[in-house]
Amino acid sequence: MYWGVLYGAAIVFAFICIALLLTLVLQSLPAWRHSGAGLFTGSTWDPTNKQYGALPLIAGTLETAAIALLFAVPIGIAVALCVVHLVPARLRVPFSSFVEMLAAVPSVVYGIVGVLFLAPWCQNVFYPWLNSVTHNFVLFSNVTSGDSTLLAGMVLFVMVLPTIMALSRDAIAAVPKDQIEAALSVGATKWQTLYRVVLPNARAGITGAVTLASARALGETIAVSMVIGGAFGISSSLLGQGNTIAATIASSWDDSTTLTKSELVALALVLVTMTAFVNFVGRRLVARSTQGATL
């Protein structure tokens, strides 16, 4: 009975995934006939003139996810190490609960905070300071407003941080204590033990955490659409406005024509493919890390 329920649930889940994929493929066929490879290589998104080039949207999606992970990965792993090995035992539960609570906050709340507080602060304080410190470097020039690709990445960083922290904490806590005690007994310092024993043994779990966080960063919609600016085009500056695939789908669906909706479905299929590729790479890295840990 138990195994029958499990097999039945697995079959239903597989059927749903296949049905979802087939729906995206079939509904996007008009878009592929109209745009073809131009959907990936074109840089103009103009439904009025039936020009659909998603290269700026793909670039914006990758840029915001990369910015988020650039900050979230080291900070999340460091926080996880602190919670398990450095923070006093009586403070571990409240500290972990506070960080995990960030994951329960609706994404629209992050968007509101970004629009009302972060965007004005960035435009008036942070962006001018960053521009002056980098001496008008191309990546940090062209300040037009508080909304920007960089701000979207910063908001995403806060949103994916709890995922990396929580899963990394569980992986780090699962490292056998005898290995830690053995390293300390031969004269290794606390930091050497964390770097040479704990992190290598927790590598598979940490890789899985980063993979899940990457998938969420790629697909986040509401918060990003509120703070990225909604501009169609590739900007050489991270302080310029941009757009992402998910944000474009959410903001353009209701007023779209039949052809444009097909193009948006094609974008959704591209996003699913990107996420699937990230998960595939993550699984390969986890498998390699697990094999390395058992050698």
N, C-alpha and C positions, 0 to 999 in steps of 0.2 A: 504493500500500500504506500509506504513512505517513498520508495524508489519510483513507484508509478506517478506520484504527485510531482516529484522532482523532474522526471522525464517529461511529463505533461507540461510543466511550467517552462522547461527549456524549449520544447517544441513551439509553444505559443509565442515565446519571446523571439525565437528565430523567425517565425512566420510574420510577426509584426515588423521586424527589421527588414525582411525581404519585401514586404508590402510597401513599406516606407520608401525603400530604395527604388522599387519599380514605379511608384507614383511620381517620384522626383524625375526619373528618367523619361517617363512617358509625357509628363506635363512640360518638360523642357525641350522636347523635340523641335517645336517650332522655333525656339531660340537658336538651337544649334544649326538649323537649316538657314536661318536668316543671318546670323553673325559668324558662325563657324569659329575658327581660331581667333578671329578678331575680338572675341569676347575676352581673350586672355591678353592680347597684344595691344588692343585699342586703348586710348587714353581719354576718350570723350564719351561721357554718358549723357545723352540728350534724347530722351524719349520723344520729344516733339518732332525731331527730324529722323527718328528711328536709328540713332547711332548708339550702340551699346558697347562700350569698351570698359572693361572692369579692372584693368591693370592698376589704376590708382586705388581702387577699393581693396584689391588683394594686397597691395603695398601697405595701405593704411592698417589693414588687419594684422599683418605681420609685424609692422612697426610698433603698434600699441601692445601687442602680446610680448614682443621682445623687451620693450621698456619695462613692462610689469615684471617679467621674470628676472630681468637684470637686477632689480632690487629685492624681489620677493624670495628668490632662491637663497642667496647668502644670509639674508636676515632671518628667513624662516628656519633654516638649518641651525643658525646660531641660537635663536630663541629656543628651539627644541633641545639643543644641547644644554642650555642653561636650565631649562625646566627639569630635565632628568638628572643632571649631575651637579649643578652649581647652586640652584635656588634651594633654600631651606625647605625641609619636607612640609612644614605647616603652611608654606606659601605656594606650593606646587599646584594644588587643586584650584584655588582662586585665580592664580595667574593663568593657568591653562584655560579655565572657564572664560576669563575675560577675552583672551585671544580668539577662542572658538566662537564666542558670541558675535564676533564680527561676521562670521559666515551666516548667521541667522538674520542679519539685517537685510531687508529687501534692496535690490539693486537700485530701485528708483530713489531710495533715501540717499544712497551714495551720489546719485546724479543731482539731487537737490542741493546737497552740501557742496558739491563741486560747482554748481551754477551760482549759488548765493554767496559762498565764502571763498572757495579756492580760486575761481576764475578772476574775481576782482583783485585778490591778493597777488595772484601771479602776474596780472597785467600791470599793476602799479608798483609792485615791490620785487617779486622774484625774477621775472623776465628781464627787467632793466639791469638788475644786479648780475644775473647770469650773462647777459650780453656784454656788460662791461668787464667782467672777469675773464671771459673768453676772447676779449678784444674783437668783437663782432665776427666771430667765427661763423662760417656759413650754416652750421647745424643749429646755431642759437641766435639767428638774426631774423629779420622780417617779423617783428612783433606787430600784429594788427589788432588783436583782442586777447581776452583771457582764455577763450576756447582754443584748444590746440591739440595736436597729436600727443605732445608731451604730457599735458594735463590728463588726457584720456588714459595714457599709460600709467600715470601716478594713481589715478582712481582705481584702475584695474589691479595695481600692485596691492592696494589695501584689501581688495576683494579676494584675491587668490592667496594672500598671505596665510589665512587660517588653514587652508587646505594643506599647504606645504608644511606648516608648523605641526598640525595635528598628526598627519601621517608619518612625518619624520620623527616626531616624538615617540610614536608607537614602535617604529623600527629601531630607534636608538635604545628604548627601554627593553627591547627584546634581546639585546646583545648579552650573552652569558656573563654573569658576574665573575665566574672563575677566570675568564680571560682578562678581565679588567684587573682583578686582584693579582693575577700572575704578572702582568706588566708592571704594576706598582711594586711588587715584591722584588723585582730585579733592578729597581732603581729608577724607573721611568717617572717623570713628573706627571702631574695631573693633566697638563696640556698635551704632553707627548702621548699619554694614554688615549686621550680623546681623539687626537689626530691620527695616530698610527694603529689603534685597536678598534675604537668605537665606530668611527666613521667608515672604515673599510668593511666592517661586519654589517653595518646598517645600509650599505650602498644600494642594495636591491630595493629596499623599502623607500629610500630617499628618491631613487630614480622613478619609482612608481608615483610618488607624491608630485614630483615635478611634471610628470606626464599628465596627470589629472588636472593640475593647475594650468598647464599649457592649453589643454582642451577647453577649459572654461574661459581662459583669456581670449582664445580665438572666437568663441561663440557668444560672448557677452554682448548684450544689445542695448538695453534701456539706458544704463548709466553712461555708456560710451556715446550714444547718440545725443545725449544732453550736453556733453562737454567737449566734443571733438570739433564742432563747428559746422559740419555738414557740407564742406566744400568738395567739389569733384575736381580732382587734379592732384598731381604729385608735386609736393613742395620740397625744396631742398633743405628747408629748415624744420626742425621739430617744433618750433614755436608757431608755425603756420597752421591754419585750419586744414582738416582732412575729413576722411570718412572711412567706414569699414563696410564689409559685406553685410554683416548682421544688421547694422544700423540703417543701411540703405533699404534692405528688405522691409524692416519695420516701418520706416517713415514713408515709403513710396507705394506700399501695397494697395491701400484703399483707393487712391486716385489713378490707378494704373489702367491702361488699356489691356486688351487680351494679349497682344504681343509683348508688352512690357512685363506683364505678370509671368509670361513664359520665361522671359529673360531673368526675372527675379528668382524663379524656381531653378533656373540654371545656376544662378549664383549660390542658391542654397545647396545644390548638388556639389558645387566647387567647395563650399565650406565643409560639407560632410566629408568630402575626399581629403581635404587638408587635415581635419580632425582624425580621420581614420589613419592617415599616414603618420601623424604624431603618435597615436596609440600603438601602431605597428613598430615604430622605432623604439618607443618606450618599452614595449614587451621584449624586443630583442636585447635592449640594454639590461633589462631586469634579468633575463635568462643568462646573459653573459656574466653579469655580476654574481648571480647565484652560483654559476659554475666556478667562477674564480674564488668564491668564498669556501667552496667545498674542496678545493685542491689542497 
